[in-house]
Amino acid sequence: MHIILAVFGLLGVAAFWWYRLKIMSEAAGEVADAVGRVRGSFRRSKLRKKAALAPVTAIDDPVTAAATVLLAIAAEDAVVSEALEMRVRTEIGAIVANEKHLEEAIVYAKWATNQVADVSRVIDKSTELLKPRLDEREKDQLVAMVLSATLPGERHAMFKQRVEQLRRKLGLEVTR
């Protein structure tokens, strides 16, 4: 009888440890899944940021870059109104050669600013294209265009900082 009890005891101990190892294995699998999800989240976040900048990094025309910067700064956290679009159209119309080029620049600028949520990045990427192509007078003209396209009553809380960032990125003196 004691041998049968010992066999059942050993089977009980084996079943107990088998169950414990099974639970630990499942826990380790859940941890590995969680780590994989976190790593995937970081990768997707990086890809999302790159994809979000794609409309701005694809710009190779200074007029389109200028229109994009104007719209991005003027309409940060807001919908582009018809009045704002007309003022931007007027400002860009002063530097563009023909109506077709103007229309393409405005349409692309509206689309790009809707795609990219971070105005700082729009300024950074656009000025990479504009800075070497513009002289000092044209850089000042771009800043003046931003100021005149946005009426004082329509300027958002970050407007002054965005204009200062634009001036800095263009290599102009920042006024305080």
N, C-alpha and C positions, 0 to 999 in steps of 0.2 A: 504494500500500500504506500509506503514511504517513497518508493521509486516512482510510482504513478504521480504522487504529489510533486516530486522533484521535476518530473518531465513537464507537468502542467505549469509549475513555477517557472521553469526555463522558457516554455512557450509564452507564458504571460509576460516575462521580462523581454523576450524577443519582440513580441507584439507591441509592447509599450515603446521600446526604442525604435522600432520600425515606424510607428505612428509619429513619434517625436521627429525623426529624420524627415518624414514626409511633410510635416508642418513647416520645418525649417527650410526645406527645399522650396515649398510654395512661397514662403516669406522672401527668400532670396530671389526668386523669380519676379515677385512683385517689386522688389527694390530695383532689380535690373530693368524692369519695364518702366519704372518711374524715372530712372536715370536716362533711359533712352528717350522718353517723352520730353524731358528737360533739354537734352542735347538737340533733339529735333526742333523744339521751340526756338532755341537760339539760332539754329540754322535758318529756319523759316523767317525769323525776324531779320536776319542779315539779308536774306534774299528779298524780303518785302521792302527794306530800305533801298536796296539797289534798284529794284523795279520801280519804286516810287520816284526815284531820281531820273529814271530813263527818259521821260519827256524833256527834262531840262538839259541833260547831258547830250541829247541828240541835236540840240540847236546848233547850227553852224552859220547862221545869218545874224549879223549885228542888229538889224532892225527887229527881227523876231525876238532876240535876246532883250532888247530894250523894251519892247512891248510886254514881254513876260515879266520883267522886273517891275515895270509900272503897275501892271495889274496885280501882281503878287503883293506889293507893298500897299497899294491903295485898297485892295479888297480882302485884306487878311481877316479871317474869321467872319466873312460876310459874303453875301451873294453879289455878283457883279450886276449893278443896276444899269439900266439903259443910259441914264445920264452920265454915269462914270465911264461906261464904254464909249460914249460919244466924246467925252473929254479926252480919253486916252487916244481915240481915233484921231482927234484934232491934233494932239501933240505929236503922235507918230507920223501923221500926214505931212507934218512940216519937214520931216527928214527922209521921206520915202519918195522914190522916183515916180511910181505909178499906182493907180487905184488897185490893181490886181495884187501887187506886192503888199500893199497896206491891208487888204482884206485877208490875205493868207497869214500875215503876221498877227493880226488881231484874233483870228479864229484859232490859230495854234496857241497863242498866249492864253486865251480863255481855257482851252482844253488843258494845257500844261499846268496852269495854276489850280485847276480843279483836281488834277491828279496828284499834285504834291502838296502835302499838308504843312510842311516846314518852310516858312518864308526865308529863314536864314540860309537854308540850303539853296534855295532858288537864287538868292543874292550871291552866294559863294560861287555857284556853278556858272551863273550868267556873267559875273565879273571876270571869271577866268578867260572868257571869250572876249569880253569888251575891253578890258584894261589895255592889252597890247595894241588894239586896233583904233583906239580913240586918243586924240590929243587932249591937252588940258582943257581947252575951250569946250570940246565936245563932251568931256566928262562933266564939266560944270553944267552944260546944257541938259544932260541926262538928269542930273539932280534937280535942276529947275523944272524939268518936265514932270518929275514925280510930285514936286510941290504944287505945281499949277493944276495937275490932273486931279488932285485930291483937295476938295474944299475944306477950309479949316473946321467947319462944323461936322464933317464926315470923317475926320481923322480919328483913328482908334488909339487905344492907350499905348500901343507899341510903335506907333508911327514915327515918332522922333528918333527912337532907337534904331529903327530899320533904315531911316535916311542916314543916320550917322554911320551905321554899318556899311551902307552903300558907298558913302564918301570914303571911308577907311579902305574898303576893298578896291576902290578905284584909284587909291593913292592920293586922294585930295586931303586937304587940311580939314579936320573935324572941328566945327564951331560948337562951343558949349553955351 
